[in-house]
Amino acid sequence: MARTIRCECGYVARGDSDDDVITAIRAHMRTDHPALLEAVAREDLLGWIQVE
Ligand SMILES: [Zn+2]
């Protein structure tokens, strides 16, 4: 089952595992929201994951 994290800007990161989707959303934050990348912990990202 795919995992997704929806960013506040509307971007949706997808992955096949928790690690995949966290890697994807962090790559997006690094380019679009560098301040957010610092502020959001891995535990927060885990809480944002939705399983589709
Ligand atoms: Zn975003």
mmCIF file of the protein (N, C-alpha, C, O) and its ligand, coordinates in Angstrom:
data_MODEL
# 
_entry.id   MODEL 
# 
loop_
_entity.id 
_entity.type 
_entity.pdbx_number_of_molecules 
1 polymer     1 
2 non-polymer 1 
# 
_entity_poly.entity_id                      1 
_entity_poly.type                           'polypeptide(L)' 
_entity_poly.nstd_linkage                   no 
_entity_poly.nstd_monomer                   no 
_entity_poly.pdbx_seq_one_letter_code       MARTIRCECGYVARGDSDDDVITAIRAHMRTDHPALLEAVAREDLLGWIQVE 
_entity_poly.pdbx_seq_one_letter_code_can   MARTIRCECGYVARGDSDDDVITAIRAHMRTDHPALLEAVAREDLLGWIQVE 
_entity_poly.pdbx_strand_id                 A 
# 
loop_
_entity_poly_seq.entity_id 
_entity_poly_seq.num 
_entity_poly_seq.mon_id 
_entity_poly_seq.hetero 
1 1  MET n 
1 2  ALA n 
1 3  ARG n 
1 4  THR n 
1 5  ILE n 
1 6  ARG n 
1 7  CYS n 
1 8  GLU n 
1 9  CYS n 
1 10 GLY n 
1 11 TYR n 
1 12 VAL n 
1 13 ALA n 
1 14 ARG n 
1 15 GLY n 
1 16 ASP n 
1 17 SER n 
1 18 ASP n 
1 19 ASP n 
1 20 ASP n 
1 21 VAL n 
1 22 ILE n 
1 23 THR n 
1 24 ALA n 
1 25 ILE n 
1 26 ARG n 
1 27 ALA n 
1 28 HIS n 
1 29 MET n 
1 30 ARG n 
1 31 THR n 
1 32 ASP n 
1 33 HIS n 
1 34 PRO n 
1 35 ALA n 
1 36 LEU n 
1 37 LEU n 
1 38 GLU n 
1 39 ALA n 
1 40 VAL n 
1 41 ALA n 
1 42 ARG n 
1 43 GLU n 
1 44 ASP n 
1 45 LEU n 
1 46 LEU n 
1 47 GLY n 
1 48 TRP n 
1 49 ILE n 
1 50 GLN n 
1 51 VAL n 
1 52 GLU n 
# 
loop_
_struct_asym.id 
_struct_asym.entity_id 
A 1 
B 2 
# 
loop_
_chem_comp.id 
_chem_comp.type 
_chem_comp.mon_nstd_flag 
ALA 'L-peptide linking' y 
ARG 'L-peptide linking' y 
ASP 'L-peptide linking' y 
CYS 'L-peptide linking' y 
GLN 'L-peptide linking' y 
GLU 'L-peptide linking' y 
GLY 'peptide linking'   y 
HIS 'L-peptide linking' y 
ILE 'L-peptide linking' y 
LEU 'L-peptide linking' y 
MET 'L-peptide linking' y 
PRO 'L-peptide linking' y 
SER 'L-peptide linking' y 
THR 'L-peptide linking' y 
TRP 'L-peptide linking' y 
TYR 'L-peptide linking' y 
VAL 'L-peptide linking' y 
ZN  non-polymer         . 
# 
_pdbx_entity_nonpoly.entity_id   2 
_pdbx_entity_nonpoly.name        ? 
_pdbx_entity_nonpoly.comp_id     ZN 
# 
_pdbx_nonpoly_scheme.asym_id         B 
_pdbx_nonpoly_scheme.entity_id       2 
_pdbx_nonpoly_scheme.mon_id          ZN 
_pdbx_nonpoly_scheme.ndb_seq_num     1 
_pdbx_nonpoly_scheme.pdb_seq_num     101 
_pdbx_nonpoly_scheme.auth_seq_num    101 
_pdbx_nonpoly_scheme.pdb_mon_id      ZN 
_pdbx_nonpoly_scheme.auth_mon_id     ZN 
_pdbx_nonpoly_scheme.pdb_strand_id   A 
_pdbx_nonpoly_scheme.pdb_ins_code    . 
# 
loop_
_atom_site.group_PDB 
_atom_site.id 
_atom_site.type_symbol 
_atom_site.label_atom_id 
_atom_site.label_alt_id 
_atom_site.label_comp_id 
_atom_site.label_asym_id 
_atom_site.label_entity_id 
_atom_site.label_seq_id 
_atom_site.pdbx_PDB_ins_code 
_atom_site.Cartn_x 
_atom_site.Cartn_y 
_atom_site.Cartn_z 
_atom_site.occupancy 
_atom_site.B_iso_or_equiv 
_atom_site.pdbx_formal_charge 
_atom_site.auth_seq_id 
_atom_site.auth_comp_id 
_atom_site.auth_asym_id 
_atom_site.auth_atom_id 
_atom_site.pdbx_PDB_model_num 
ATOM   1   N  N  . MET A 1 1  ? 0.851  -1.197 0.000  1.00 0.00 ? 1   MET A N  1 
ATOM   2   C  CA . MET A 1 1  ? 0.000  0.000  0.000  1.00 0.00 ? 1   MET A CA 1 
ATOM   3   C  C  . MET A 1 1  ? 0.880  1.237  0.000  1.00 0.00 ? 1   MET A C  1 
ATOM   4   O  O  . MET A 1 1  ? 1.910  1.276  0.673  1.00 0.00 ? 1   MET A O  1 
ATOM   5   N  N  . ALA A 1 2  ? 0.473  2.239  -0.753 1.00 0.00 ? 2   ALA A N  1 
ATOM   6   C  CA . ALA A 1 2  ? 1.263  3.450  -0.878 1.00 0.00 ? 2   ALA A CA 1 
ATOM   7   C  C  . ALA A 1 2  ? 1.039  4.354  0.333  1.00 0.00 ? 2   ALA A C  1 
ATOM   8   O  O  . ALA A 1 2  ? -0.048 4.400  0.910  1.00 0.00 ? 2   ALA A O  1 
ATOM   9   N  N  . ARG A 1 3  ? 2.080  5.053  0.689  1.00 0.00 ? 3   ARG A N  1 
ATOM   10  C  CA . ARG A 1 3  ? 1.979  6.066  1.730  1.00 0.00 ? 3   ARG A CA 1 
ATOM   11  C  C  . ARG A 1 3  ? 2.085  7.441  1.090  1.00 0.00 ? 3   ARG A C  1 
ATOM   12  O  O  . ARG A 1 3  ? 2.830  7.634  0.129  1.00 0.00 ? 3   ARG A O  1 
ATOM   13  N  N  . THR A 1 4  ? 1.342  8.383  1.624  1.00 0.00 ? 4   THR A N  1 
ATOM   14  C  CA . THR A 1 4  ? 1.422  9.745  1.130  1.00 0.00 ? 4   THR A CA 1 
ATOM   15  C  C  . THR A 1 4  ? 1.521  10.705 2.311  1.00 0.00 ? 4   THR A C  1 
ATOM   16  O  O  . THR A 1 4  ? 1.025  10.431 3.404  1.00 0.00 ? 4   THR A O  1 
ATOM   17  N  N  . ILE A 1 5  ? 2.178  11.845 2.059  1.00 0.00 ? 5   ILE A N  1 
ATOM   18  C  CA . ILE A 1 5  ? 2.155  12.977 2.985  1.00 0.00 ? 5   ILE A CA 1 
ATOM   19  C  C  . ILE A 1 5  ? 1.784  14.199 2.166  1.00 0.00 ? 5   ILE A C  1 
ATOM   20  O  O  . ILE A 1 5  ? 2.457  14.523 1.188  1.00 0.00 ? 5   ILE A O  1 
ATOM   21  N  N  . ARG A 1 6  ? 0.713  14.882 2.563  1.00 0.00 ? 6   ARG A N  1 
ATOM   22  C  CA . ARG A 1 6  ? 0.308  16.100 1.864  1.00 0.00 ? 6   ARG A CA 1 
ATOM   23  C  C  . ARG A 1 6  ? 0.960  17.298 2.537  1.00 0.00 ? 6   ARG A C  1 
ATOM   24  O  O  . ARG A 1 6  ? 0.773  17.534 3.731  1.00 0.00 ? 6   ARG A O  1 
ATOM   25  N  N  . CYS A 1 7  ? 1.718  18.043 1.766  1.00 0.00 ? 7   CYS A N  1 
ATOM   26  C  CA . CYS A 1 7  ? 2.357  19.257 2.267  1.00 0.00 ? 7   CYS A CA 1 
ATOM   27  C  C  . CYS A 1 7  ? 1.312  20.370 2.366  1.00 0.00 ? 7   CYS A C  1 
ATOM   28  O  O  . CYS A 1 7  ? 0.283  20.340 1.691  1.00 0.00 ? 7   CYS A O  1 
ATOM   29  N  N  . GLU A 1 8  ? 1.599  21.346 3.219  1.00 0.00 ? 8   GLU A N  1 
ATOM   30  C  CA . GLU A 1 8  ? 0.668  22.466 3.381  1.00 0.00 ? 8   GLU A CA 1 
ATOM   31  C  C  . GLU A 1 8  ? 0.500  23.266 2.087  1.00 0.00 ? 8   GLU A C  1 
ATOM   32  O  O  . GLU A 1 8  ? -0.499 23.970 1.934  1.00 0.00 ? 8   GLU A O  1 
ATOM   33  N  N  . CYS A 1 9  ? 1.435  23.178 1.170  1.00 0.00 ? 9   CYS A N  1 
ATOM   34  C  CA . CYS A 1 9  ? 1.354  23.911 -0.089 1.00 0.00 ? 9   CYS A CA 1 
ATOM   35  C  C  . CYS A 1 9  ? 0.540  23.156 -1.143 1.00 0.00 ? 9   CYS A C  1 
ATOM   36  O  O  . CYS A 1 9  ? 0.262  23.692 -2.215 1.00 0.00 ? 9   CYS A O  1 
ATOM   37  N  N  . GLY A 1 10 ? 0.160  21.908 -0.835 1.00 0.00 ? 10  GLY A N  1 
ATOM   38  C  CA . GLY A 1 10 ? -0.626 21.141 -1.790 1.00 0.00 ? 10  GLY A CA 1 
ATOM   39  C  C  . GLY A 1 10 ? 0.159  20.024 -2.456 1.00 0.00 ? 10  GLY A C  1 
ATOM   40  O  O  . GLY A 1 10 ? -0.420 19.140 -3.088 1.00 0.00 ? 10  GLY A O  1 
ATOM   41  N  N  . TYR A 1 11 ? 1.483  20.065 -2.312 1.00 0.00 ? 11  TYR A N  1 
ATOM   42  C  CA . TYR A 1 11 ? 2.326  18.996 -2.859 1.00 0.00 ? 11  TYR A CA 1 
ATOM   43  C  C  . TYR A 1 11 ? 2.046  17.691 -2.119 1.00 0.00 ? 11  TYR A C  1 
ATOM   44  O  O  . TYR A 1 11 ? 1.873  17.690 -0.900 1.00 0.00 ? 11  TYR A O  1 
ATOM   45  N  N  . VAL A 1 12 ? 2.002  16.591 -2.850 1.00 0.00 ? 12  VAL A N  1 
ATOM   46  C  CA . VAL A 1 12 ? 1.796  15.284 -2.229 1.00 0.00 ? 12  VAL A CA 1 
ATOM   47  C  C  . VAL A 1 12 ? 3.010  14.401 -2.496 1.00 0.00 ? 12  VAL A C  1 
ATOM   48  O  O  . VAL A 1 12 ? 3.340  14.099 -3.643 1.00 0.00 ? 12  VAL A O  1 
ATOM   49  N  N  . ALA A 1 13 ? 3.669  13.995 -1.410 1.00 0.00 ? 13  ALA A N  1 
ATOM   50  C  CA . ALA A 1 13 ? 4.793  13.060 -1.509 1.00 0.00 ? 13  ALA A CA 1 
ATOM   51  C  C  . ALA A 1 13 ? 4.257  11.643 -1.411 1.00 0.00 ? 13  ALA A C  1 
ATOM   52  O  O  . ALA A 1 13 ? 3.342  11.367 -0.635 1.00 0.00 ? 13  ALA A O  1 
ATOM   53  N  N  . ARG A 1 14 ? 4.831  10.748 -2.200 1.00 0.00 ? 14  ARG A N  1 
ATOM   54  C  CA . ARG A 1 14 ? 4.384  9.353  -2.185 1.00 0.00 ? 14  ARG A CA 1 
ATOM   55  C  C  . ARG A 1 14 ? 5.564  8.421  -2.006 1.00 0.00 ? 14  ARG A C  1 
ATOM   56  O  O  . ARG A 1 14 ? 6.688  8.736  -2.398 1.00 0.00 ? 14  ARG A O  1 
ATOM   57  N  N  . GLY A 1 15 ? 5.295  7.263  -1.405 1.00 0.00 ? 15  GLY A N  1 
ATOM   58  C  CA . GLY A 1 15 ? 6.331  6.250  -1.259 1.00 0.00 ? 15  GLY A CA 1 
ATOM   59  C  C  . GLY A 1 15 ? 5.705  4.919  -0.926 1.00 0.00 ? 15  GLY A C  1 
ATOM   60  O  O  . GLY A 1 15 ? 4.532  4.833  -0.563 1.00 0.00 ? 15  GLY A O  1 
ATOM   61  N  N  . ASP A 1 16 ? 6.522  3.865  -1.060 1.00 0.00 ? 16  ASP A N  1 
ATOM   62  C  CA . ASP A 1 16 ? 6.029  2.518  -0.780 1.00 0.00 ? 16  ASP A CA 1 
ATOM   63  C  C  . ASP A 1 16 ? 6.211  2.132  0.680  1.00 0.00 ? 16  ASP A C  1 
ATOM   64  O  O  . ASP A 1 16 ? 5.662  1.129  1.137  1.00 0.00 ? 16  ASP A O  1 
ATOM   65  N  N  . SER A 1 17 ? 6.980  2.928  1.408  1.00 0.00 ? 17  SER A N  1 
ATOM   66  C  CA . SER A 1 17 ? 7.211  2.655  2.827  1.00 0.00 ? 17  SER A CA 1 
ATOM   67  C  C  . SER A 1 17 ? 7.291  3.990  3.565  1.00 0.00 ? 17  SER A C  1 
ATOM   68  O  O  . SER A 1 17 ? 7.387  5.050  2.947  1.00 0.00 ? 17  SER A O  1 
ATOM   69  N  N  . ASP A 1 18 ? 7.250  3.920  4.897  1.00 0.00 ? 18  ASP A N  1 
ATOM   70  C  CA . ASP A 1 18 ? 7.371  5.142  5.695  1.00 0.00 ? 18  ASP A CA 1 
ATOM   71  C  C  . ASP A 1 18 ? 8.660  5.879  5.338  1.00 0.00 ? 18  ASP A C  1 
ATOM   72  O  O  . ASP A 1 18 ? 8.654  7.097  5.164  1.00 0.00 ? 18  ASP A O  1 
ATOM   73  N  N  . ASP A 1 19 ? 9.756  5.144  5.231  1.00 0.00 ? 19  ASP A N  1 
ATOM   74  C  CA . ASP A 1 19 ? 11.034 5.784  4.930  1.00 0.00 ? 19  ASP A CA 1 
ATOM   75  C  C  . ASP A 1 19 ? 11.014 6.448  3.558  1.00 0.00 ? 19  ASP A C  1 
ATOM   76  O  O  . ASP A 1 19 ? 11.545 7.545  3.388  1.00 0.00 ? 19  ASP A O  1 
ATOM   77  N  N  . ASP A 1 20 ? 10.403 5.784  2.581  1.00 0.00 ? 20  ASP A N  1 
ATOM   78  C  CA . ASP A 1 20 ? 10.338 6.336  1.222  1.00 0.00 ? 20  ASP A CA 1 
ATOM   79  C  C  . ASP A 1 20 ? 9.590  7.667  1.202  1.00 0.00 ? 20  ASP A C  1 
ATOM   80  O  O  . ASP A 1 20 ? 10.044 8.636  0.594  1.00 0.00 ? 20  ASP A O  1 
ATOM   81  N  N  . VAL A 1 21 ? 8.451  7.704  1.867  1.00 0.00 ? 21  VAL A N  1 
ATOM   82  C  CA . VAL A 1 21 ? 7.637  8.918  1.791  1.00 0.00 ? 21  VAL A CA 1 
ATOM   83  C  C  . VAL A 1 21 ? 8.274  10.044 2.606  1.00 0.00 ? 21  VAL A C  1 
ATOM   84  O  O  . VAL A 1 21 ? 8.152  11.215 2.247  1.00 0.00 ? 21  VAL A O  1 
ATOM   85  N  N  . ILE A 1 22 ? 8.944  9.698  3.690  1.00 0.00 ? 22  ILE A N  1 
ATOM   86  C  CA . ILE A 1 22 ? 9.643  10.721 4.469  1.00 0.00 ? 22  ILE A CA 1 
ATOM   87  C  C  . ILE A 1 22 ? 10.813 11.282 3.669  1.00 0.00 ? 22  ILE A C  1 
ATOM   88  O  O  . ILE A 1 22 ? 11.066 12.486 3.699  1.00 0.00 ? 22  ILE A O  1 
ATOM   89  N  N  . THR A 1 23 ? 11.525 10.419 2.958  1.00 0.00 ? 23  THR A N  1 
ATOM   90  C  CA . THR A 1 23 ? 12.607 10.891 2.094  1.00 0.00 ? 23  THR A CA 1 
ATOM   91  C  C  . THR A 1 23 ? 12.060 11.833 1.023  1.00 0.00 ? 23  THR A C  1 
ATOM   92  O  O  . THR A 1 23 ? 12.675 12.853 0.711  1.00 0.00 ? 23  THR A O  1 
ATOM   93  N  N  . ALA A 1 24 ? 10.900 11.483 0.464  1.00 0.00 ? 24  ALA A N  1 
ATOM   94  C  CA . ALA A 1 24 ? 10.308 12.296 -0.603 1.00 0.00 ? 24  ALA A CA 1 
ATOM   95  C  C  . ALA A 1 24 ? 9.849  13.654 -0.083 1.00 0.00 ? 24  ALA A C  1 
ATOM   96  O  O  . ALA A 1 24 ? 10.088 14.674 -0.729 1.00 0.00 ? 24  ALA A O  1 
ATOM   97  N  N  . ILE A 1 25 ? 9.195  13.679 1.072  1.00 0.00 ? 25  ILE A N  1 
ATOM   98  C  CA . ILE A 1 25 ? 8.701  14.968 1.572  1.00 0.00 ? 25  ILE A CA 1 
ATOM   99  C  C  . ILE A 1 25 ? 9.874  15.829 2.033  1.00 0.00 ? 25  ILE A C  1 
ATOM   100 O  O  . ILE A 1 25 ? 9.818  17.055 1.931  1.00 0.00 ? 25  ILE A O  1 
ATOM   101 N  N  . ARG A 1 26 ? 10.923 15.208 2.534  1.00 0.00 ? 26  ARG A N  1 
ATOM   102 C  CA . ARG A 1 26 ? 12.093 16.000 2.953  1.00 0.00 ? 26  ARG A CA 1 
ATOM   103 C  C  . ARG A 1 26 ? 12.793 16.604 1.747  1.00 0.00 ? 26  ARG A C  1 
ATOM   104 O  O  . ARG A 1 26 ? 13.289 17.728 1.818  1.00 0.00 ? 26  ARG A O  1 
ATOM   105 N  N  . ALA A 1 27 ? 12.838 15.872 0.641  1.00 0.00 ? 27  ALA A N  1 
ATOM   106 C  CA . ALA A 1 27 ? 13.447 16.405 -0.581 1.00 0.00 ? 27  ALA A CA 1 
ATOM   107 C  C  . ALA A 1 27 ? 12.641 17.614 -1.069 1.00 0.00 ? 27  ALA A C  1 
ATOM   108 O  O  . ALA A 1 27 ? 13.206 18.607 -1.527 1.00 0.00 ? 27  ALA A O  1 
ATOM   109 N  N  . HIS A 1 28 ? 11.324 17.512 -0.964 1.00 0.00 ? 28  HIS A N  1 
ATOM   110 C  CA . HIS A 1 28 ? 10.454 18.643 -1.352 1.00 0.00 ? 28  HIS A CA 1 
ATOM   111 C  C  . HIS A 1 28 ? 10.667 19.832 -0.416 1.00 0.00 ? 28  HIS A C  1 
ATOM   112 O  O  . HIS A 1 28 ? 10.780 20.969 -0.875 1.00 0.00 ? 28  HIS A O  1 
ATOM   113 N  N  . MET A 1 29 ? 10.721 19.575 0.897  1.00 0.00 ? 29  MET A N  1 
ATOM   114 C  CA . MET A 1 29 ? 10.932 20.668 1.859  1.00 0.00 ? 29  MET A CA 1 
ATOM   115 C  C  . MET A 1 29 ? 12.276 21.340 1.644  1.00 0.00 ? 29  MET A C  1 
ATOM   116 O  O  . MET A 1 29 ? 12.403 22.556 1.790  1.00 0.00 ? 29  MET A O  1 
ATOM   117 N  N  . ARG A 1 30 ? 13.294 20.533 1.290  1.00 0.00 ? 30  ARG A N  1 
ATOM   118 C  CA . ARG A 1 30 ? 14.636 21.085 1.119  1.00 0.00 ? 30  ARG A CA 1 
ATOM   119 C  C  . ARG A 1 30 ? 14.629 22.132 0.018  1.00 0.00 ? 30  ARG A C  1 
ATOM   120 O  O  . ARG A 1 30 ? 15.318 23.147 0.127  1.00 0.00 ? 30  ARG A O  1 
ATOM   121 N  N  . THR A 1 31 ? 13.857 21.900 -1.044 1.00 0.00 ? 31  THR A N  1 
ATOM   122 C  CA . THR A 1 31 ? 13.840 22.845 -2.157 1.00 0.00 ? 31  THR A CA 1 
ATOM   123 C  C  . THR A 1 31 ? 12.811 23.959 -1.949 1.00 0.00 ? 31  THR A C  1 
ATOM   124 O  O  . THR A 1 31 ? 13.068 25.108 -2.306 1.00 0.00 ? 31  THR A O  1 
ATOM   125 N  N  . ASP A 1 32 ? 11.632 23.625 -1.366 1.00 0.00 ? 32  ASP A N  1 
ATOM   126 C  CA . ASP A 1 32 ? 10.541 24.602 -1.295 1.00 0.00 ? 32  ASP A CA 1 
ATOM   127 C  C  . ASP A 1 32 ? 10.367 25.242 0.077  1.00 0.00 ? 32  ASP A C  1 
ATOM   128 O  O  . ASP A 1 32 ? 9.925  26.387 0.171  1.00 0.00 ? 32  ASP A O  1 
ATOM   129 N  N  . HIS A 1 33 ? 10.707 24.519 1.141  1.00 0.00 ? 33  HIS A N  1 
ATOM   130 C  CA . HIS A 1 33 ? 10.470 25.037 2.502  1.00 0.00 ? 33  HIS A CA 1 
ATOM   131 C  C  . HIS A 1 33 ? 11.661 24.727 3.406  1.00 0.00 ? 33  HIS A C  1 
ATOM   132 O  O  . HIS A 1 33 ? 11.527 23.956 4.356  1.00 0.00 ? 33  HIS A O  1 
ATOM   133 N  N  . PRO A 1 34 ? 12.807 25.310 3.128  1.00 0.00 ? 34  PRO A N  1 
ATOM   134 C  CA . PRO A 1 34 ? 13.998 24.971 3.934  1.00 0.00 ? 34  PRO A CA 1 
ATOM   135 C  C  . PRO A 1 34 ? 13.799 25.224 5.426  1.00 0.00 ? 34  PRO A C  1 
ATOM   136 O  O  . PRO A 1 34 ? 14.357 24.497 6.247  1.00 0.00 ? 34  PRO A O  1 
ATOM   137 N  N  . ALA A 1 35 ? 13.015 26.240 5.796  1.00 0.00 ? 35  ALA A N  1 
ATOM   138 C  CA . ALA A 1 35 ? 12.794 26.524 7.216  1.00 0.00 ? 35  ALA A CA 1 
ATOM   139 C  C  . ALA A 1 35 ? 11.987 25.400 7.870  1.00 0.00 ? 35  ALA A C  1 
ATOM   140 O  O  . ALA A 1 35 ? 12.225 25.037 9.022  1.00 0.00 ? 35  ALA A O  1 
ATOM   141 N  N  . LEU A 1 36 ? 11.040 24.863 7.121  1.00 0.00 ? 36  LEU A N  1 
ATOM   142 C  CA . LEU A 1 36 ? 10.191 23.782 7.632  1.00 0.00 ? 36  LEU A CA 1 
ATOM   143 C  C  . LEU A 1 36 ? 11.018 22.518 7.856  1.00 0.00 ? 36  LEU A C  1 
ATOM   144 O  O  . LEU A 1 36 ? 10.787 21.776 8.811  1.00 0.00 ? 36  LEU A O  1 
ATOM   145 N  N  . LEU A 1 37 ? 11.969 22.285 6.980  1.00 0.00 ? 37  LEU A N  1 
ATOM   146 C  CA . LEU A 1 37 ? 12.814 21.099 7.092  1.00 0.00 ? 37  LEU A CA 1 
ATOM   147 C  C  . LEU A 1 37 ? 13.504 21.059 8.449  1.00 0.00 ? 37  LEU A C  1 
ATOM   148 O  O  . LEU A 1 37 ? 13.668 19.991 9.039  1.00 0.00 ? 37  LEU A O  1 
ATOM   149 N  N  . GLU A 1 38 ? 13.912 22.237 8.945  1.00 0.00 ? 38  GLU A N  1 
ATOM   150 C  CA . GLU A 1 38 ? 14.579 22.312 10.246 1.00 0.00 ? 38  GLU A CA 1 
ATOM   151 C  C  . GLU A 1 38 ? 13.594 22.115 11.386 1.00 0.00 ? 38  GLU A C  1 
ATOM   152 O  O  . GLU A 1 38 ? 13.937 21.536 12.417 1.00 0.00 ? 38  GLU A O  1 
ATOM   153 N  N  . ALA A 1 39 ? 12.359 22.601 11.201 1.00 0.00 ? 39  ALA A N  1 
ATOM   154 C  CA . ALA A 1 39 ? 11.399 22.669 12.295 1.00 0.00 ? 39  ALA A CA 1 
ATOM   155 C  C  . ALA A 1 39 ? 10.638 21.362 12.516 1.00 0.00 ? 39  ALA A C  1 
ATOM   156 O  O  . ALA A 1 39 ? 10.138 21.108 13.612 1.00 0.00 ? 39  ALA A O  1 
ATOM   157 N  N  . VAL A 1 40 ? 10.552 20.540 11.480 1.00 0.00 ? 40  VAL A N  1 
ATOM   158 C  CA . VAL A 1 40 ? 9.707  19.352 11.564 1.00 0.00 ? 40  VAL A CA 1 
ATOM   159 C  C  . VAL A 1 40 ? 10.558 18.110 11.805 1.00 0.00 ? 40  VAL A C  1 
ATOM   160 O  O  . VAL A 1 40 ? 11.457 17.795 11.026 1.00 0.00 ? 40  VAL A O  1 
ATOM   161 N  N  . ALA A 1 41 ? 10.260 17.414 12.895 1.00 0.00 ? 41  ALA A N  1 
ATOM   162 C  CA . ALA A 1 41 ? 11.009 16.211 13.254 1.00 0.00 ? 41  ALA A CA 1 
ATOM   163 C  C  . ALA A 1 41 ? 10.453 14.997 12.514 1.00 0.00 ? 41  ALA A C  1 
ATOM   164 O  O  . ALA A 1 41 ? 9.329  15.011 12.013 1.00 0.00 ? 41  ALA A O  1 
ATOM   165 N  N  . ARG A 1 42 ? 11.268 13.953 12.461 1.00 0.00 ? 42  ARG A N  1 
ATOM   166 C  CA . ARG A 1 42 ? 10.840 12.706 11.822 1.00 0.00 ? 42  ARG A CA 1 
ATOM   167 C  C  . ARG A 1 42 ? 9.556  12.175 12.462 1.00 0.00 ? 42  ARG A C  1 
ATOM   168 O  O  . ARG A 1 42 ? 8.694  11.631 11.771 1.00 0.00 ? 42  ARG A O  1 
ATOM   169 N  N  . GLU A 1 43 ? 9.431  12.335 13.785 1.00 0.00 ? 43  GLU A N  1 
ATOM   170 C  CA . GLU A 1 43 ? 8.227  11.854 14.477 1.00 0.00 ? 43  GLU A CA 1 
ATOM   171 C  C  . GLU A 1 43 ? 6.986  12.605 13.993 1.00 0.00 ? 43  GLU A C  1 
ATOM   172 O  O  . GLU A 1 43 ? 5.908  12.024 13.874 1.00 0.00 ? 43  GLU A O  1 
ATOM   173 N  N  . ASP A 1 44 ? 7.149  13.914 13.713 1.00 0.00 ? 44  ASP A N  1 
ATOM   174 C  CA . ASP A 1 44 ? 6.029  14.691 13.180 1.00 0.00 ? 44  ASP A CA 1 
ATOM   175 C  C  . ASP A 1 44 ? 5.630  14.160 11.806 1.00 0.00 ? 44  ASP A C  1 
ATOM   176 O  O  . ASP A 1 44 ? 4.448  13.991 11.508 1.00 0.00 ? 44  ASP A O  1 
ATOM   177 N  N  . LEU A 1 45 ? 6.644  13.899 10.972 1.00 0.00 ? 45  LEU A N  1 
ATOM   178 C  CA . LEU A 1 45 ? 6.367  13.408 9.618  1.00 0.00 ? 45  LEU A CA 1 
ATOM   179 C  C  . LEU A 1 45 ? 5.653  12.068 9.675  1.00 0.00 ? 45  LEU A C  1 
ATOM   180 O  O  . LEU A 1 45 ? 4.743  11.813 8.885  1.00 0.00 ? 45  LEU A O  1 
ATOM   181 N  N  . LEU A 1 46 ? 6.058  11.215 10.599 1.00 0.00 ? 46  LEU A N  1 
ATOM   182 C  CA . LEU A 1 46 ? 5.398  9.904  10.744 1.00 0.00 ? 46  LEU A CA 1 
ATOM   183 C  C  . LEU A 1 46 ? 3.909  10.096 11.042 1.00 0.00 ? 46  LEU A C  1 
ATOM   184 O  O  . LEU A 1 46 ? 3.070  9.322  10.580 1.00 0.00 ? 46  LEU A O  1 
ATOM   185 N  N  . GLY A 1 47 ? 3.592  11.135 11.819 1.00 0.00 ? 47  GLY A N  1 
ATOM   186 C  CA . GLY A 1 47 ? 2.208  11.404 12.170 1.00 0.00 ? 47  GLY A CA 1 
ATOM   187 C  C  . GLY A 1 47 ? 1.391  11.938 11.008 1.00 0.00 ? 47  GLY A C  1 
ATOM   188 O  O  . GLY A 1 47 ? 0.161  11.907 11.052 1.00 0.00 ? 47  GLY A O  1 
ATOM   189 N  N  . TRP A 1 48 ? 2.056  12.430 9.967  1.00 0.00 ? 48  TRP A N  1 
ATOM   190 C  CA . TRP A 1 48 ? 1.358  13.002 8.812  1.00 0.00 ? 48  TRP A CA 1 
ATOM   191 C  C  . TRP A 1 48 ? 1.093  11.971 7.727  1.00 0.00 ? 48  TRP A C  1 
ATOM   192 O  O  . TRP A 1 48 ? 0.354  12.240 6.781  1.00 0.00 ? 48  TRP A O  1 
ATOM   193 N  N  . ILE A 1 49 ? 1.686  10.803 7.856  1.00 0.00 ? 49  ILE A N  1 
ATOM   194 C  CA . ILE A 1 49 ? 1.560  9.791  6.795  1.00 0.00 ? 49  ILE A CA 1 
ATOM   195 C  C  . ILE A 1 49 ? 0.125  9.271  6.715  1.00 0.00 ? 49  ILE A C  1 
ATOM   196 O  O  . ILE A 1 49 ? -0.515 8.973  7.723  1.00 0.00 ? 49  ILE A O  1 
ATOM   197 N  N  . GLN A 1 50 ? -0.349 9.177  5.477  1.00 0.00 ? 50  GLN A N  1 
ATOM   198 C  CA . GLN A 1 50 ? -1.637 8.532  5.235  1.00 0.00 ? 50  GLN A CA 1 
ATOM   199 C  C  . GLN A 1 50 ? -1.390 7.316  4.352  1.00 0.00 ? 50  GLN A C  1 
ATOM   200 O  O  . GLN A 1 50 ? -0.610 7.376  3.402  1.00 0.00 ? 50  GLN A O  1 
ATOM   201 N  N  . VAL A 1 51 ? -2.056 6.222  4.668  1.00 0.00 ? 51  VAL A N  1 
ATOM   202 C  CA . VAL A 1 51 ? -1.923 5.001  3.888  1.00 0.00 ? 51  VAL A CA 1 
ATOM   203 C  C  . VAL A 1 51 ? -3.089 4.911  2.922  1.00 0.00 ? 51  VAL A C  1 
ATOM   204 O  O  . VAL A 1 51 ? -4.252 4.985  3.318  1.00 0.00 ? 51  VAL A O  1 
ATOM   205 N  N  . GLU A 1 52 ? -2.758 4.751  1.641  1.00 0.00 ? 52  GLU A N  1 
ATOM   206 C  CA . GLU A 1 52 ? -3.819 4.700  0.624  1.00 0.00 ? 52  GLU A CA 1 
ATOM   207 C  C  . GLU A 1 52 ? -4.062 3.275  0.184  1.00 0.00 ? 52  GLU A C  1 
ATOM   208 O  O  . GLU A 1 52 ? -4.918 3.029  -0.666 1.00 0.00 ? 52  GLU A O  1 
HETATM 209 ZN ZN . ZN  B 2 .  ? 5.278  22.143 0.140  1.00 0.00 2 101 ZN  A ZN 1 
# 
